């Protein structure tokens, strides 16, 4: 039903955190697969993906991951993002009645202060993205990354929350 795509680059710890929040979805049969699209990691990202049973795409970028995905709906997440309990029902309800893409709401403790929101660059995938495979495949033709695919996309808000991944400059060393 749902394929999860995570684009990584030296994100072994963040990937493990994100994968742990997807276990409930896999048990419920909602998460069909997780595709990890790596952009040249030199850490153990590939081992984390393999040990968790993910499909690992080491070349071809996000477009290759979308082509490999088997679900009709895709869930894009940043490594380190954590879905809050209740996300499964919200995603199922949305995909049953919508054709439009959707994003999660930020968990209260994950929301940046007002001035930080005003003066920092928004990350298009900070709130995740649920999108039909057909729409994602079409958008991926002109997008070099998952972030570029999600940028500027009109979306609905899901009735579920996400703890956003910390900004990249804090996650990488």
GIRARA-V196767 format. One line per field, one symbol per residue. ss: DSSP state (~ for helix, > for strand, _ for the rest). psi: psi as a letter, one per 20 degrees, with the letter a starting at -180 (. if undefined). burial: + if it has 24 or more other ideal C-beta (glycine too) atoms within 12 Angstrom, else -. A space follows every 10 residues. Layout:
BEGIN
ss=???
psi=???
burial=???
END
This chain:
BEGIN
ss=_>>>>>>>__ _~~~~~~~~~ __~~~~~___ >>>>>>>>__ ____~~~~~~ ~___>>>___ ~~~~~~~~__ __>>>>>>__ _>>___~~~~ ~~~~~~~___ _>>>>>_~~~ ___~~~~~~_ ________>> >>~~~~~~~~ _____~~~~~ _____>>>>> >>>____~~~ ~__
psi=gppppopqol kgghgggghh iighhggijg ohrpoooqll qjbkghgggg hijqppoiqi ahhhgghhqi qhqqopqqpi qpqqpihggg gggghhiqiq qqqrqpqgii pqqghhhgiq ppphjhjrpp qqhggggghi hjpirhghgi pjpprrpqlq rqoqqqqgih hq.
burial=++++++++++ +++++++++- ++--+----+ +++++++++- +---++-++- -+-++++--- ++++++-++- +-++++++++ ++++--++-+ ++-++----- +++++++--+ ---------- --++++++++ +++-+++-++ --+-++++++ --+-++-+-+ +++++--+-- +--
END
